[in-house]
Amino acid sequence: MAAVLALLARGAGLNASLAGRAAGVLGTTSLSASISTSADGAETIWSGDTTSLALQDLGFTLGEGPSVDAARRGVLVLAPEVGTSPARWPVFAIAAHDLGVRALFAFPLRMGAIGLGVLEVYRDAPGPLGAVELIDGLVLADAVTARLLRLSADAGAVDLRAAVHQATGMIAVQLETGLAEALARLRAHAFGSGRPINDVAADVVAGRLNFTEHR
C-alpha cells in the first residue's frame, strides 16, 4: 500500500491501473471512489472497472446499498456476503449479486464532520477483509480524502450530475409533485429500463422522455 499512497500523494492520475493496484493490495477485485454532490447525489471520480462503475450507478439509482449508507451515516459499512443482505438492501443486494459481486466494503471519505464521498471496494468472492486489509483500506480512504481536498482547493467542487438534478425538476413539474418524489420516479424508471440514470435524465432534459406519459 505504501507505493499506492506515494503515487496518490504525488498526484498520480486516478485511473484504472492505480485502482487495480490498490484493490490488489486489499485482496479485492476492484474499487471506486465518489464525491457527494448533494443530499442524495454522488459522482464517481475513480474506478477500476465497469463493475465498480455499475455499482456506483446502482446505488445512486436505487438510493440504497453500502456506499449510500456510508455516505449518509458517515460510517464504515462492511458486507462480506452481499447475497445474504436482502433485508438490509432489498433490491441492491440482488442486483449487485447479479453483477458478480459477492463482497462489498464502503469507506466514508470525511473531513471531521463533513462528508466528502465514499471509497467502495468489491470482491467477486465472499468473505471479510483481513485485519491488515481493513487497516490498509482506512489508510487508503484517508489518502483519497486528502487528494479530494487538494482537488477542491484547486478547482472547486463540480456537480457532474447536473442533468439528473435538472431532469428531477422537470419531472416534478410534469407530475405536479415534489422533488423527492420526482427523483424517486426517475430512479425507478432508470432501474426498470436497465439504463444508467444519467442517460435517462439526458432524455428528459432533451424532451425525448416525458413522465406525464408514465403516470
trRosetta pair geometry for C-beta under 8 A, 3 or more apart (Angstrom, degrees):
i j d omega theta_ij theta_ji phi_ij phi_ji
1 4 5.4 -57 -157 39 48 113
1 5 6.0 48 149 -22 77 106
1 22 7.5 62 -124 -135 76 72
1 25 4.8 140 -71 161 74 152
1 136 4.6 -157 -66 -146 153 111
1 139 6.4 82 151 86 145 130
1 140 6.6 -106 -152 -63 118 99
2 5 5.7 -56 -147 38 31 112
2 6 6.3 34 154 -22 65 106
3 6 5.7 -53 -149 33 31 113
3 7 6.6 32 152 -19 63 104
3 21 7.7 -87 99 161 110 132
4 7 5.8 -55 -153 34 32 111
4 8 6.5 31 152 -17 66 105
4 18 6.8 126 -139 -167 90 86
4 21 5.7 174 -90 116 107 109
4 22 4.8 116 -147 -89 153 85
4 25 6.3 -115 -12 -1 140 151
4 140 6.9 -10 113 -111 132 105
4 143 7.8 123 121 94 89 163
5 8 5.7 -53 -148 37 33 111
5 9 6.3 34 153 -20 65 107
5 139 6.9 -44 -84 144 133 109
5 140 7.2 -121 -79 -101 88 62
5 143 5.1 -128 -128 -97 83 155
6 9 5.7 -55 -147 36 31 112
6 10 6.4 23 155 -14 64 109
7 10 5.9 -61 -148 41 30 106
7 12 3.8 -15 171 0 92 149
7 18 6.2 -154 118 -126 143 121
8 11 7.8 55 178 -62 31 17
8 12 6.2 -67 -76 40 32 98
8 18 7.8 130 -68 -179 81 138
8 143 4.8 82 95 159 153 118
8 144 7.0 -82 -151 -78 146 53
8 146 7.8 99 138 73 115 106
8 147 5.5 -85 -178 -63 102 131
9 143 7.1 -76 -56 -150 80 107
9 146 7.7 0 -101 105 72 136
11 147 8.0 150 -109 -132 51 99
11 150 7.9 -108 -97 118 93 151
12 18 6.0 146 123 -89 124 147
13 18 6.9 174 87 -7 64 136
14 18 6.6 -102 -137 67 35 135
14 19 7.5 59 -179 -53 68 97
14 33 7.3 -85 -162 46 135 123
14 45 6.2 23 105 137 158 84
14 46 3.9 -86 171 -100 120 108
14 147 7.6 129 -69 148 118 149
15 18 5.4 95 57 13 70 98
15 19 7.0 -128 106 -4 37 94
15 46 7.9 -68 -33 -140 12 83
16 19 5.4 -57 -145 39 34 114
16 20 6.1 37 156 -22 68 105
16 47 7.0 -12 -94 102 79 60
16 48 5.1 107 -148 -147 69 45
16 49 6.6 92 -143 -65 115 53
17 20 5.9 -55 -149 34 27 110
17 21 6.5 29 152 -20 62 106
18 21 5.5 -52 -149 34 34 114
18 22 6.4 32 154 -17 66 105
18 46 8.0 -61 85 -159 110 119
19 22 5.9 -57 -149 38 30 108
19 23 6.1 30 154 -19 66 109
19 30 6.2 38 140 -162 110 82
19 31 5.4 -151 -166 61 95 84
19 32 7.2 19 -143 -84 140 45
19 46 6.0 165 -79 162 117 95
19 47 6.3 26 -106 149 171 19
19 48 3.2 -148 117 -75 124 91
19 49 7.8 -155 105 -17 132 65
19 52 7.5 -136 166 44 144 169
20 23 5.6 -53 -141 38 30 111
20 24 6.3 37 156 -25 63 105
20 30 6.5 -31 -96 -112 65 82
20 48 5.0 137 -60 -152 66 119
20 49 7.8 79 -79 -42 97 97
21 24 5.8 -53 -153 30 28 115
21 25 6.9 29 151 -19 61 102
22 25 5.8 -53 -156 31 35 111
22 26 6.6 23 150 -10 66 109
22 31 6.2 -65 95 34 112 140
22 140 6.0 114 -164 -136 123 143
23 26 5.7 -64 -152 43 35 107
23 28 4.7 -93 -168 81 85 90
23 29 6.2 -44 166 94 135 24
23 30 4.9 -52 -90 -115 169 25
23 31 4.8 -173 -79 -11 102 97
23 48 5.8 -31 -17 -49 140 171
23 121 6.4 167 -118 -143 85 98
24 27 7.6 41 -179 -71 33 26
24 28 7.8 -110 -71 54 20 56
25 133 7.9 161 131 -122 64 80
25 136 6.0 -136 133 166 108 151
26 31 7.5 68 37 -52 147 131
26 121 5.9 -62 117 -158 158 151
26 129 6.9 -40 -178 -130 93 116
26 133 4.9 99 -157 -159 61 100
26 136 5.8 -160 -94 96 77 122
26 137 5.7 74 -123 -72 126 92
26 140 7.4 -61 -64 -3 122 153
27 123 7.5 -2 124 -100 70 133
27 129 7.1 143 64 -134 115 72
27 130 6.8 57 25 10 156 106
27 133 5.1 -64 24 -100 114 145
28 31 6.7 76 96 -56 133 94
28 103 7.6 -122 -124 88 100 111
28 105 7.5 -113 -90 27 149 119
28 121 4.9 73 93 170 174 106
28 122 6.4 136 179 85 119 25
28 123 4.4 -104 -139 -73 77 92
28 129 7.8 -30 -57 -97 110 97
28 133 7.8 128 -29 -171 95 133
29 49 7.8 -62 141 26 96 140
29 51 7.6 -15 119 76 130 142
29 122 5.8 -39 53 101 107 75
29 123 5.0 140 -8 -126 94 42
29 124 4.8 82 -68 -12 149 90
30 47 7.5 41 157 -180 118 69
30 48 3.6 -155 -157 78 103 128
30 49 4.6 -88 -110 15 169 108
30 51 6.5 120 53 68 138 104
30 52 4.8 -115 118 -43 117 124
30 121 7.7 -171 102 -148 35 59
30 122 6.3 -6 63 57 72 89
31 46 7.7 2 112 118 89 102
31 47 7.6 -149 105 -137 45 47
31 48 5.6 69 44 -9 55 123
31 52 6.1 67 130 -124 10 145
31 119 6.6 5 179 179 122 85
31 120 6.4 165 -157 89 71 50
31 121 4.4 -23 -102 -102 103 70
31 122 7.1 163 -91 15 50 65
32 44 5.6 -34 179 -142 123 112
32 46 6.1 163 -156 94 52 64
32 47 4.0 2 -109 -104 101 81
32 48 6.8 -124 -66 8 67 75
32 52 3.9 158 -38 161 111 114
32 53 6.6 151 -97 -71 146 45
32 55 6.9 171 22 67 137 109
32 56 5.4 -98 115 -47 154 124
32 119 7.7 177 91 -153 41 49
32 120 5.3 -7 60 60 85 97
33 44 7.3 118 80 -153 41 64
33 45 5.7 -46 95 62 91 89
33 46 4.1 22 38 49 101 111
33 47 7.7 -148 24 -64 56 56
33 109 7.1 64 -157 -44 105 144
33 117 6.3 68 174 128 82 132
33 118 7.1 -173 -148 93 55 45
33 119 4.9 -17 -102 -104 89 70
33 120 7.4 173 -87 19 37 69
33 144 5.3 -145 -121 -168 153 145
34 42 4.2 49 149 168 133 114
34 43 6.0 162 -158 77 88 30
34 44 4.8 -49 -94 -91 92 50
34 45 6.5 139 -119 7 35 79
34 56 5.6 150 -62 -140 135 126
34 67 6.8 62 32 -177 131 137
34 117 5.0 -164 98 -165 53 110
34 118 5.5 3 53 52 94 83
34 120 7.3 16 3 -1 103 111
35 42 6.7 165 80 -154 35 70
35 43 5.6 -17 56 58 86 86
35 45 5.7 45 -12 -21 102 128
35 109 7.9 -64 -105 72 60 141
35 116 6.3 -49 -136 162 79 74
35 117 4.1 -68 -108 -77 38 131
35 148 6.3 157 -97 -139 111 128
35 157 7.1 -163 155 -142 140 101
36 41 6.9 109 -168 86 58 64
36 42 5.5 -40 -103 -98 48 80
36 71 5.7 146 -84 -156 116 121
36 115 5.7 50 -3 120 154 99
36 116 6.4 -174 21 168 100 21
36 117 5.3 -156 -16 -85 72 58
36 118 7.8 82 -53 -13 89 84
37 41 4.0 -62 69 112 96 116
37 42 6.2 170 8 -98 89 20
37 43 5.3 64 -40 -13 130 103
37 157 7.5 171 -119 165 68 113
37 159 4.4 115 -167 -126 118 82
37 160 7.0 -122 -91 32 151 63
37 161 5.5 146 77 28 158 110
38 41 3.8 53 37 22 95 115
38 159 7.0 50 -40 -127 96 127
38 161 7.7 -104 6 70 113 123
38 165 7.0 129 -35 -86 157 121
40 60 7.8 117 150 -149 81 71
40 63 6.4 -21 -159 -118 121 99
40 183 6.8 100 81 154 149 156
41 60 7.1 41 -138 -141 48 113
41 159 7.1 36 120 -149 149 102
41 161 5.1 -157 -161 60 125 147
41 164 6.8 154 -116 87 118 138
41 165 7.3 -28 -73 -61 151 101
42 56 6.9 -121 107 -169 119 99
42 59 7.6 -11 49 99 138 113
42 60 5.7 -138 48 -87 94 111
42 67 7.3 -139 78 143 175 120
42 71 6.5 -104 -74 -92 131 163
42 117 6.7 118 -142 -136 104 83
42 118 7.1 -19 -139 24 148 107
42 161 7.7 62 65 -24 25 143
43 159 7.2 166 -30 -155 137 42
43 160 4.3 103 -135 50 150 109
43 161 5.6 -151 -75 -29 100 96
44 47 5.5 14 173 -43 129 117
44 53 6.1 147 120 -124 175 72
44 56 4.6 85 -70 125 120 169
44 57 7.9 -52 -21 -50 131 74
45 117 7.7 -31 15 -150 119 165
45 148 7.8 121 65 -102 160 98
46 144 7.5 -121 32 -136 153 122
47 52 4.4 175 -156 98 97 117
47 53 4.8 67 179 -63 168 82
47 56 7.2 -102 -89 -6 127 137
48 52 5.4 77 43 5 78 150
49 52 5.4 101 55 8 68 98
49 53 7.4 -127 105 0 41 91
50 53 5.5 -56 -152 39 38 114
50 54 6.1 42 151 -24 70 105
51 54 5.4 -52 -145 35 33 113
51 55 6.4 39 153 -23 65 102
51 99 5.5 134 -143 165 97 116
51 100 6.6 -71 -121 62 142 107
51 101 6.7 159 174 -62 121 100
51 122 6.9 -115 126 77 114 144
52 55 5.7 -48 -149 31 33 115
52 56 6.8 35 152 -18 62 102
52 120 7.0 156 -154 93 92 103
52 122 6.5 -172 -95 23 80 118
53 56 5.9 -56 -155 34 34 110
53 57 6.5 27 152 -13 67 107
54 57 5.8 -57 -147 41 33 109
54 58 6.0 38 153 -26 67 108
54 99 5.8 175 105 -125 136 141
55 58 5.5 -52 -144 34 29 115
55 59 6.4 30 157 -19 63 104
55 65 7.5 170 -178 178 83 152
55 67 7.4 114 141 -8 99 134
55 96 6.3 53 -117 -118 94 100
55 99 6.9 -167 -69 90 83 168
55 101 6.6 87 -88 -63 123 158
55 104 7.4 176 -157 -117 143 127
55 120 6.4 -155 116 129 130 144
55 122 6.3 178 -56 -40 166 147
56 59 6.0 -55 -151 34 29 110
56 60 6.5 24 154 -14 64 108
56 67 6.8 -29 -113 63 65 171
56 120 6.9 171 -78 40 85 146
57 60 5.8 -57 -148 40 33 109
57 61 5.9 32 155 -20 68 111
57 196 5.3 -64 -156 -131 148 86
57 197 6.4 -180 -166 11 92 94
57 198 7.8 -83 -126 -3 114 96
58 61 5.8 -56 -142 38 27 110
58 62 6.1 4 167 1 65 114
58 65 6.7 98 110 -58 94 156
58 92 6.3 123 144 -131 110 85
58 95 5.6 -179 -153 118 134 133
58 96 6.7 160 111 -72 159 79
58 99 7.7 -109 -38 -36 155 145
58 191 8.0 84 -138 -108 67 99
59 62 6.4 -67 -137 49 23 95
59 63 7.7 100 170 -73 53 8
59 64 7.0 -124 -143 80 65 32
59 65 3.9 -102 -110 52 96 141
59 66 7.6 -77 -104 52 134 57
59 67 4.8 12 -159 59 173 112
59 68 5.0 -168 -176 -38 105 99
59 92 6.6 48 -97 -126 63 132
60 63 7.5 20 -176 -69 25 49
60 68 7.8 170 -78 -80 39 104
60 161 7.9 -147 -168 -108 147 151
60 187 7.8 -145 131 -116 60 108
60 197 6.2 -123 108 27 109 147
61 187 4.8 147 -174 -151 56 84
61 190 4.9 -120 -137 94 120 127
61 191 5.1 144 147 -61 124 93
61 196 7.9 -133 -65 -154 128 42
61 197 4.7 -173 -92 -49 92 122
62 65 6.6 92 73 -26 121 106
62 68 8.0 -108 86 -35 85 153
62 89 7.9 78 124 -172 140 100
62 91 5.4 -160 -140 87 136 122
62 92 5.2 179 89 -69 158 92
62 95 7.4 -179 -47 28 147 151
62 187 6.4 153 -83 174 21 122
62 191 6.2 81 -76 -81 81 143
63 68 6.3 116 -180 -138 37 154
63 184 7.6 -35 -14 -107 150 76
63 187 6.2 5 -22 -154 102 169
64 68 5.5 -125 -139 56 16 153
64 69 7.8 31 -159 -43 58 90
64 89 4.7 161 144 -137 115 91
64 90 7.5 23 105 34 166 70
64 91 6.8 107 57 52 131 91
64 92 4.8 -143 99 -20 96 131
65 68 4.9 94 54 9 73 106
65 69 7.1 -142 96 -4 36 90
65 89 5.3 79 -87 -137 47 150
65 92 4.1 -154 -77 -164 91 158
65 96 7.2 128 -126 -51 116 133
65 104 7.7 -59 -178 135 94 162
66 69 5.9 -61 -148 39 29 108
66 70 6.1 28 157 -20 67 108
66 77 4.3 178 -155 109 84 128
66 78 7.9 81 -134 -72 128 8
66 79 5.3 -118 -72 -4 128 125
66 89 7.7 -69 -35 -42 60 151
66 104 4.7 -176 7 125 152 121
66 105 7.1 -119 169 -135 154 8
66 106 3.9 169 144 -15 100 126
66 120 6.6 128 95 -128 111 106
67 70 5.6 -52 -143 37 32 113
67 71 6.3 32 157 -19 65 106
67 77 7.7 -142 -61 55 25 135
67 106 4.6 -166 -84 -122 52 135
67 118 4.5 139 -153 114 88 156
67 120 4.6 -39 -79 -75 116 131
68 71 5.9 -57 -148 37 28 108
68 72 6.2 19 158 -13 64 112
69 72 5.9 -60 -140 42 28 106
69 73 5.7 -9 174 14 68 117
69 75 7.6 -48 142 62 90 92
69 77 4.9 102 88 -84 117 152
69 106 7.0 122 65 71 86 148
70 73 6.8 -69 -127 54 18 86
70 74 7.4 65 177 -104 52 12
70 75 6.5 -120 -126 71 59 48
70 76 6.9 19 -119 -122 106 22
70 77 4.7 -116 -62 4 92 114
70 106 3.8 -141 -26 130 145 118
70 107 6.8 60 -160 75 148 5
70 108 4.6 -163 171 -65 93 82
70 118 4.8 107 94 -122 124 122
70 120 7.8 179 33 -82 149 86
71 74 7.7 12 -175 -67 18 51
71 108 6.6 159 -86 -117 37 93
71 115 6.0 110 -162 171 62 140
71 117 7.1 -29 -108 -156 105 29
71 118 5.1 -77 -62 -44 91 121
73 77 7.9 101 57 -60 122 110
73 108 7.9 -122 83 -67 63 142
74 108 5.0 117 -150 -169 46 170
74 110 5.8 64 -149 -80 103 142
74 113 7.8 -23 -128 -155 167 50
74 115 5.4 -119 -90 -82 97 111
75 108 6.4 64 20 -13 11 133
76 105 7.7 -8 -174 -173 92 85
76 106 7.2 165 -157 87 47 61
76 107 5.9 -4 -116 -112 85 60
76 108 6.8 -110 -69 6 49 88
76 138 7.6 -40 -89 -90 136 96
77 104 7.9 -9 113 117 98 95
77 105 7.3 169 90 -155 60 42
77 106 4.3 5 56 53 103 107
78 105 5.4 4 -116 -117 67 84
78 106 8.0 -145 -67 30 36 65
78 128 6.8 32 174 -133 129 90
78 129 7.1 -110 -132 13 119 105
79 82 5.2 64 139 -88 121 67
79 85 5.6 -34 -145 -41 118 157
79 88 7.9 -158 -107 82 118 149
79 103 6.5 173 102 -157 68 53
79 104 4.5 7 62 60 114 88
79 105 7.1 -157 34 -72 66 47
80 103 5.0 -9 -152 -130 40 111
80 126 6.1 78 152 -175 73 78
80 127 5.6 -69 -171 136 107 13
80 128 4.1 -44 -97 -73 142 62
80 129 7.7 -134 -94 -8 100 60
81 84 4.4 23 116 20 114 114
81 85 7.2 153 97 -27 67 93
81 102 6.9 -29 -131 172 51 77
81 103 6.6 -19 -70 -92 32 79
81 126 4.5 32 -102 -147 79 125
81 127 7.7 66 -65 -41 80 28
82 85 5.8 -66 -159 24 40 118
82 93 5.6 179 168 -145 78 76
82 96 5.1 -95 171 103 146 126
82 97 5.7 -173 107 -70 110 82
82 101 5.6 27 19 118 164 93
82 102 5.9 -163 25 -166 103 22
82 103 6.3 -156 -23 -88 93 22
82 104 5.5 69 -79 -1 115 105
82 126 7.6 -139 15 -103 70 91
83 86 8.0 -5 179 -38 42 91
83 93 6.6 129 -119 170 25 100
83 97 4.6 86 -90 -104 87 134
83 102 6.8 -25 -14 -134 104 67
83 126 7.5 -70 22 -81 105 127
84 93 7.9 -114 59 -167 21 137
85 88 4.4 -46 -175 41 93 116
85 89 5.6 26 129 31 108 92
85 93 4.5 -167 81 -105 84 135
86 89 7.1 -85 -133 73 27 54
86 90 5.6 49 -180 -125 73 46
86 93 4.7 -134 -83 69 54 143
86 94 6.4 46 -105 -45 104 91
87 90 7.2 24 -121 -78 17 74
88 93 7.0 99 64 -53 85 130
89 92 3.8 -49 159 55 122 112
89 93 4.7 134 81 -35 94 90
90 93 7.0 -76 -165 23 5 105
90 94 7.7 -12 155 -3 46 109
91 94 6.3 -67 -161 39 35 105
91 95 6.1 25 153 -14 72 115
91 191 7.4 24 160 -172 143 152
92 95 5.8 -65 -144 43 31 107
92 96 5.8 28 161 -20 71 110
93 96 6.0 -55 -143 37 24 108
93 97 6.3 27 156 -21 60 109
94 97 5.7 -56 -150 35 29 113
94 98 6.5 32 151 -22 63 105
95 98 5.5 -52 -152 32 33 115
95 99 6.9 35 148 -21 63 102
95 191 7.9 -75 -91 -149 154 108
96 99 5.5 -53 -157 31 37 114
96 101 4.4 -61 169 64 90 128
96 104 6.8 -38 -180 -44 152 139
97 100 7.9 80 178 -48 33 10
97 101 6.5 -95 -86 65 30 73
97 102 7.3 66 -122 -93 72 53
100 124 5.4 -11 150 -131 98 102
101 104 6.2 35 166 -60 125 102
101 122 4.9 -50 -136 -170 110 134
101 123 7.6 97 -155 66 67 37
101 124 6.8 -79 -110 -100 36 56
102 123 6.2 -60 65 98 89 78
102 124 5.8 71 11 -178 105 27
102 125 5.4 -30 66 -164 145 7
102 126 4.3 -99 157 -58 114 67
102 127 8.0 33 121 8 114 68
103 122 6.6 152 85 -158 58 58
103 123 4.2 -1 57 52 108 105
103 125 6.9 -12 1 88 115 43
103 126 5.3 133 -54 -130 101 42
103 127 6.0 -61 -65 49 152 50
103 128 7.6 -164 -148 -86 137 25
104 120 6.7 -14 -167 -170 97 97
104 121 7.3 150 -157 82 49 51
104 122 5.0 -15 -102 -104 72 85
104 123 7.9 -152 -66 22 37 70
105 120 7.3 155 82 -156 48 50
105 121 4.6 -16 63 62 99 99
105 122 7.5 -179 21 -80 69 39
105 129 5.9 38 -81 -34 158 127
105 137 6.4 -44 130 -152 137 161
106 118 5.4 -13 -169 -172 101 121
106 119 7.3 152 -158 79 49 49
106 120 4.9 -12 -106 -104 79 79
106 121 7.7 -171 -77 23 35 67
107 118 6.8 143 73 -163 47 65
107 119 4.3 -15 62 62 104 101
107 120 7.7 -164 24 -73 68 35
107 121 7.4 35 -5 -4 104 105
107 137 5.6 -171 -58 155 142 100
107 138 6.5 -168 -137 -97 132 48
107 140 7.5 106 63 80 165 90
107 141 3.9 -116 138 -82 135 140
108 115 6.3 -67 -169 -131 114 96
108 117 7.9 156 -162 92 54 35
108 118 5.9 -41 -110 -104 46 75
108 141 7.3 65 74 -173 36 139
109 115 7.4 91 76 -167 62 61
109 116 4.5 -75 113 73 100 101
109 117 4.3 0 49 65 129 75
109 118 6.1 -141 3 -73 92 20
109 119 6.0 101 -55 -23 102 88
109 141 5.9 -146 -90 -173 71 89
109 144 5.9 -83 -109 100 127 104
109 145 4.5 177 -163 -86 90 90
109 148 6.3 76 160 11 141 152
110 113 7.5 -41 -174 -156 118 6
110 114 6.4 151 -160 80 73 51
110 115 5.5 -39 -102 -104 88 50
110 116 6.2 176 -98 10 29 88
110 145 6.7 -36 46 -120 30 142
111 114 4.9 -15 65 64 85 107
111 116 6.1 64 -6 -36 94 121
111 145 6.4 164 -62 178 81 119
111 149 6.5 102 -76 -82 140 123
116 145 6.0 123 52 -133 145 85
116 148 5.3 126 160 114 140 151
116 149 7.6 -71 -110 -63 158 76
117 148 6.5 -171 18 -107 128 162
119 137 7.4 177 106 -173 129 85
119 140 6.6 171 172 113 165 100
119 141 4.7 -142 22 -104 140 84
119 144 5.5 126 -75 45 125 158
121 137 6.4 -97 -1 -125 152 121
123 126 7.6 152 95 -87 112 16
123 127 7.2 -61 96 53 151 86
129 133 4.2 -134 -172 98 96 115
129 134 4.5 130 110 -65 124 80
129 137 6.4 -33 -158 -14 164 140
130 133 4.6 89 51 11 79 106
130 134 6.9 -141 91 -10 37 87
131 134 5.8 -54 -148 32 28 112
131 135 6.7 25 155 -15 62 105
132 135 5.9 -57 -152 37 32 109
132 136 6.3 33 151 -19 66 107
133 136 5.5 -53 -146 38 33 113
133 137 6.3 39 152 -25 65 103
134 137 5.6 -50 -150 31 31 114
134 138 6.7 31 152 -17 63 102
135 138 5.7 -53 -152 35 34 111
135 139 6.4 33 151 -17 66 106
136 139 5.6 -56 -148 39 33 112
136 140 6.1 36 153 -21 67 105
137 140 5.6 -52 -144 36 31 112
137 141 6.4 36 153 -23 63 103
138 141 5.6 -49 -149 32 31 114
138 142 6.7 34 151 -19 62 102
139 142 5.7 -52 -154 33 34 113
139 143 6.6 33 149 -19 65 105
140 143 5.5 -55 -150 36 35 112
140 144 6.3 34 153 -18 68 104
141 144 5.8 -52 -145 37 32 109
141 145 6.3 38 152 -23 63 105
142 145 5.5 -52 -149 33 31 116
142 146 6.6 34 152 -20 64 102
143 146 5.7 -50 -151 33 33 112
143 147 6.5 36 149 -20 63 104
144 147 5.4 -52 -150 35 36 115
144 148 6.4 39 150 -22 66 102
145 148 5.7 -53 -150 34 32 112
145 149 6.5 34 152 -20 64 103
146 149 5.7 -52 -150 33 33 113
146 150 6.7 32 151 -17 64 103
147 150 5.8 -55 -154 35 33 110
147 151 6.4 32 150 -18 66 106
148 151 5.6 -54 -147 38 34 112
148 152 6.2 35 154 -21 67 105
149 152 5.7 -51 -145 36 31 112
149 153 6.4 32 155 -20 63 106
150 153 5.7 -55 -149 36 31 111
150 154 6.3 24 155 -16 65 110
151 154 5.8 -62 -147 40 30 108
151 155 6.1 -31 175 31 68 106
152 155 7.2 -82 -128 59 19 68
152 156 6.5 35 -164 -129 59 17
152 157 5.5 3 -126 -58 99 78
155 158 7.0 -33 130 -29 112 111
159 162 5.5 107 109 -65 98 78
159 165 7.1 10 150 -7 137 142
161 164 4.2 -21 170 26 98 122
161 165 6.4 102 116 -19 84 91
161 198 6.9 -112 -127 -95 77 96
161 201 7.9 73 -172 46 79 172
162 165 5.8 -59 -152 39 37 109
162 166 6.1 34 153 -18 71 108
163 166 5.6 -56 -144 40 32 111
163 167 6.0 33 157 -20 67 109
163 198 6.0 81 70 -154 128 73
163 201 4.3 121 131 122 96 119
163 202 5.3 -8 -175 -74 150 66
163 205 5.5 -93 -150 -19 89 147
164 167 5.8 -55 -144 39 27 110
164 168 6.3 34 153 -26 62 105
164 183 7.8 55 166 -128 97 94
164 186 7.1 136 -154 139 81 151
164 197 6.1 37 -106 136 118 109
164 198 6.5 -66 -55 -100 99 59
164 201 4.5 -88 -90 -93 51 161
165 168 5.6 -49 -148 29 31 116
165 169 6.8 32 153 -17 61 102
166 169 5.9 -55 -157 34 33 111
166 170 6.5 30 149 -16 66 107
166 201 7.2 104 63 176 83 108
166 205 5.3 46 108 -99 123 117
167 170 5.5 -56 -148 38 36 112
167 171 6.1 36 154 -20 69 105
167 186 6.0 112 120 -117 116 142
167 200 7.5 121 174 116 164 74
167 201 3.7 -143 -2 -148 152 80
167 202 7.7 -62 -62 -35 133 22
167 204 3.9 90 -139 76 106 136
167 205 5.4 -81 -74 -47 86 85
168 171 5.8 -54 -145 37 29 110
168 172 6.4 36 153 -25 63 105
168 179 5.7 56 151 -157 114 85
168 182 4.8 117 -167 113 69 114
168 183 4.7 4 -125 -76 124 79
168 186 6.0 -85 -90 -11 74 149
168 201 7.8 -22 -32 -123 70 110
169 172 5.6 -52 -150 30 31 115
169 173 6.8 29 153 -16 63 102
169 179 7.0 -13 -88 -111 58 101
169 182 7.4 111 -71 118 14 160
170 173 5.8 -55 -156 35 34 110
170 174 6.3 33 149 -20 67 108
170 204 5.6 157 79 156 135 109
170 205 6.8 173 -5 -92 153 53
171 174 5.4 -53 -144 38 35 114
171 175 6.0 8 165 3 70 112
171 177 8.0 -33 131 56 80 105
171 182 4.0 143 95 -160 105 104
171 183 7.9 150 68 -58 136 35
171 185 5.9 -170 167 78 140 123
171 186 5.8 -150 -14 -58 166 102
171 204 6.4 -36 -55 -154 96 147
171 211 4.8 53 -136 6 89 151
172 175 6.6 -68 -138 51 22 91
172 176 7.8 71 164 -103 53 8
172 177 5.7 -115 -141 74 64 66
172 178 6.4 -40 -136 156 114 13
172 179 5.3 -30 -78 -86 145 54
172 181 7.5 112 -109 70 81 87
172 182 3.9 -72 -65 -49 76 151
173 176 7.3 18 -170 -74 28 48
174 210 6.2 -173 -135 -170 145 77
174 211 4.7 117 104 59 141 95
174 212 4.9 -121 -178 -46 101 87
175 181 7.3 -127 104 117 137 114
175 182 6.4 172 43 -97 125 86
175 185 6.8 118 -27 1 164 170
175 211 5.6 -45 -49 113 106 123
175 212 7.1 -165 -75 -84 60 60
175 215 6.9 159 -121 -101 91 87
177 181 4.3 -80 151 82 130 135
177 182 5.8 161 85 -54 104 82
177 185 7.9 98 68 -14 148 136
178 181 5.0 92 60 14 79 101
178 182 6.8 -140 101 -7 40 92
179 182 5.4 -55 -143 38 34 114
179 183 6.2 34 158 -20 68 103
180 183 6.0 -54 -149 35 28 108
180 184 6.5 30 151 -19 62 107
181 184 5.5 -54 -149 36 34 114
181 185 6.4 34 153 -20 66 104
182 185 5.7 -54 -151 34 32 111
182 186 6.5 33 151 -19 64 104
182 211 8.0 160 -141 50 83 170
183 186 5.5 -51 -147 36 35 113
183 187 6.3 37 153 -19 66 105
184 187 5.7 -53 -147 37 31 112
184 188 6.2 31 154 -20 64 108
185 188 5.7 -53 -145 37 31 112
185 189 6.4 32 155 -20 64 105
185 211 6.3 71 137 -146 137 144
185 214 7.7 141 -178 104 116 122
186 189 5.9 -55 -149 35 29 110
186 190 6.4 28 154 -18 64 107
186 197 6.7 78 144 -154 98 102
186 200 6.5 153 -168 113 83 124
186 201 6.5 43 -166 -82 131 84
186 204 7.3 -52 -116 -31 110 156
187 190 5.8 -57 -149 36 30 110
187 191 6.3 23 157 -13 66 108
187 197 6.4 -14 -109 -110 58 130
188 191 6.0 -57 -144 41 29 106
188 192 5.9 27 158 -18 65 114
189 192 5.8 -58 -140 41 27 110
189 193 6.1 10 165 -6 64 114
189 200 5.7 152 107 -165 108 148
189 209 7.9 129 159 172 152 143
189 211 7.7 -108 -54 -105 151 102
189 214 6.9 40 -96 153 122 169
190 193 6.4 -68 -143 45 22 98
190 195 5.6 -103 -150 76 68 77
190 196 6.8 -37 -163 139 118 18
190 197 4.1 -12 -117 -93 170 69
190 199 7.8 128 -128 59 102 83
190 200 4.5 -128 -87 5 89 150
191 194 7.5 29 -179 -72 31 37
193 200 6.9 133 54 -88 137 122
195 199 5.0 -101 165 76 113 127
195 200 5.5 127 96 -51 121 96
196 199 4.7 91 67 2 88 104
196 200 7.3 -163 94 -4 48 84
197 200 5.6 -53 -148 38 40 111
197 201 6.1 43 153 -22 69 106
198 201 5.6 -55 -147 37 31 113
198 202 6.4 36 153 -24 64 103
199 202 5.6 -50 -150 31 32 114
199 203 6.8 34 150 -20 62 101
200 203 5.7 -52 -157 31 35 113
200 204 6.7 36 147 -19 65 102
200 209 6.8 -45 -166 46 70 168
201 204 5.6 -53 -153 33 37 113
201 205 6.3 33 152 -16 68 106
202 205 5.8 -54 -145 39 32 110
202 206 6.1 22 158 -11 66 113
203 206 5.9 -62 -141 46 27 104
203 208 4.2 -83 -159 72 82 109
203 209 4.0 55 128 -3 111 116
204 207 7.9 42 175 -66 27 22
204 208 7.7 -76 -56 55 21 70
204 209 5.0 -56 -77 74 60 102
204 210 7.6 125 -132 -86 70 36
204 211 7.3 9 -120 -30 115 98
207 210 7.3 9 -160 -61 57 96
210 213 5.4 83 85 -1 88 103
211 214 5.1 -64 -152 46 60 105
211 215 7.5 100 150 -61 73 62
212 215 6.3 -2 -163 -39 42 105
